[in-house]
Amino acid sequence: MVVETFAAMGTVLIGVLMVIICADIIARNVMGASLPLVSEGGALLVVTLVALQLAATVRAGRLARTEVFIVPFMDRYPVAGAVLNGVFNVVGAVLLGIIGWASLRVVGKDIAAAEFIGVPGLATLPTWPFRVLILAGFAIAAIEFAVQVLSALRRTIGDRR
């Protein structure tokens, strides 16, 4: 449920990003100037929505991999293919866990320093809500990778019994 909620939030952010970009295009054509916060906010939104949808991508098995290699390899060597997938999932869990852990300091710094994007007096936006969502997205994706590893281990142990 958490994974699907995060994916839905990412989908909503895609819609928000589309509206912002369209509004900026209209403003450029009508007023001859860009709207404030579009480039900075857009950059933060892209990273945020990717982080929010990452766990659902892991769960669905839709991460970009070399299907040209892994599918024939698993067909020919099922045990070695399962081990290779397991290593992939363990590495994914560890790397995303490290990224999440490192993000804790960034979130703390953003909150303590009251970091923002934009131009003071014109338009600003705090960065910490985006950073918290990015941290949460990576943490949930790391957990989903770990769930994939545990699921594969259960299947492997169950097959041997």
C-alpha positions in Angstrom: 0.0 0.0 0.0 2.9 2.4 0.8 4.6 1.6 -2.5 1.4 2.3 -4.4 0.7 5.5 -2.5 4.2 6.8 -3.3 3.7 5.9 -7.0 0.4 7.7 -7.0 2.0 10.8 -5.5 4.7 10.7 -8.2 2.0 10.5 -10.8 0.3 13.5 -9.3 3.6 15.4 -9.4 4.0 14.5 -13.1 0.6 16.3 -13.6 1.8 19.3 -11.6 5.0 19.5 -13.5 3.1 19.4 -16.8 0.8 22.2 -15.7 3.8 24.3 -14.5 5.6 23.8 -17.8 2.5 24.7 -19.9 1.9 27.8 -17.7 5.5 28.8 -18.3 5.2 28.4 -22.0 2.0 30.5 -22.1 3.7 33.2 -19.9 6.7 33.3 -22.2 4.5 33.8 -25.3 2.0 36.3 -23.7 4.3 38.3 -21.3 7.7 37.6 -22.9 9.1 36.3 -19.6 9.3 33.1 -17.7 7.4 32.4 -14.5 9.5 32.3 -11.3 10.6 29.0 -9.8 9.9 27.0 -13.0 13.4 25.8 -13.7 14.4 25.2 -10.0 11.0 23.8 -9.1 10.9 21.6 -12.2 14.3 20.2 -11.4 13.3 19.3 -7.8 10.0 17.9 -9.0 11.7 15.6 -11.5 14.0 14.1 -8.9 11.2 13.8 -6.4 8.8 12.0 -8.7 11.5 9.6 -9.8 12.3 8.8 -6.2 8.6 8.4 -5.3 8.0 6.0 -8.2 11.2 4.0 -7.9 9.8 1.4 -5.4 6.8 0.6 -7.7 9.2 0.2 -10.6 11.3 -2.3 -8.5 8.2 -4.2 -7.4 7.0 -4.5 -11.0 10.4 -5.7 -12.2 10.6 -2.7 -14.7 14.0 -1.3 -13.9 16.2 -0.9 -17.0 18.3 -4.0 -17.3 19.9 -5.8 -20.2 17.0 -8.1 -21.1 19.0 -9.2 -24.1 21.4 -10.9 -21.7 19.5 -11.8 -18.5 16.5 -13.6 -20.1 18.5 -16.0 -22.2 20.9 -16.5 -19.4 18.1 -17.4 -16.9 16.6 -19.7 -19.5 19.8 -21.5 -20.0 21.1 -21.4 -16.4 18.2 -20.9 -14.0 20.1 -21.2 -10.8 22.9 -18.9 -11.9 20.3 -16.5 -13.2 18.5 -16.5 -9.9 21.8 -15.8 -8.1 22.5 -12.9 -10.5 19.1 -11.4 -9.9 19.7 -11.8 -6.2 23.0 -10.0 -6.4 21.3 -7.2 -8.4 18.6 -6.9 -5.8 21.1 -6.9 -2.9 23.3 -4.3 -4.6 20.1 -2.2 -5.3 19.1 -2.4 -1.6 22.5 -1.5 -0.3 23.1 1.4 -2.8 19.7 2.9 -2.2 20.1 2.5 1.6 23.4 4.4 1.3 21.8 7.1 -0.7 18.9 7.3 1.8 21.4 7.5 4.7 23.4 10.2 3.1 20.2 12.1 2.3 19.4 12.4 6.1 22.2 14.9 6.4 20.9 16.9 3.4 17.4 17.1 4.9 18.8 18.1 8.3 20.9 20.9 6.7 18.0 22.1 4.6 15.7 22.4 7.6 18.3 23.9 9.9 19.5 26.5 7.3 16.0 27.2 6.0 17.2 26.4 2.4 15.0 27.6 -0.4 14.9 28.0 -4.2 13.9 31.1 -6.0 14.5 34.8 -5.7 13.9 36.5 -2.3 11.2 39.1 -2.7 9.9 37.6 -5.9 9.1 34.0 -5.2 10.7 31.3 -3.0 10.0 27.8 -2.0 11.5 25.7 0.8 13.5 22.7 -0.4 13.0 20.5 2.7 9.6 19.0 1.7 11.1 17.9 -1.6 14.2 16.4 0.1 12.0 14.6 2.6 10.0 13.0 -0.2 13.2 12.1 -2.0 14.6 10.5 1.2 11.3 8.6 1.8 11.2 7.4 -1.8 14.7 6.0 -1.8 14.2 4.4 1.6 11.0 2.7 0.4 12.8 1.6 -2.8 15.6 0.1 -0.7 13.1 -1.8 1.4 11.4 -3.0 -1.8 14.7 -4.3 -3.1 15.2 -6.1 0.3 11.7 -7.6 0.0 12.6 -8.9 -3.5 15.7 -10.6 -2.0 13.8 -12.2 0.8 11.1 -13.3 -1.6 13.6 -15.0 -3.8 15.2 -16.7 -0.8 11.9 -18.0 0.4 11.1 -19.4 -3.1 14.6 -21.0 -3.3 14.3 -22.5 0.2 10.7 -23.6 -0.6 11.8 -25.3 -3.8 14.4 -27.4 -2.0 12.0 -28.7 0.6 
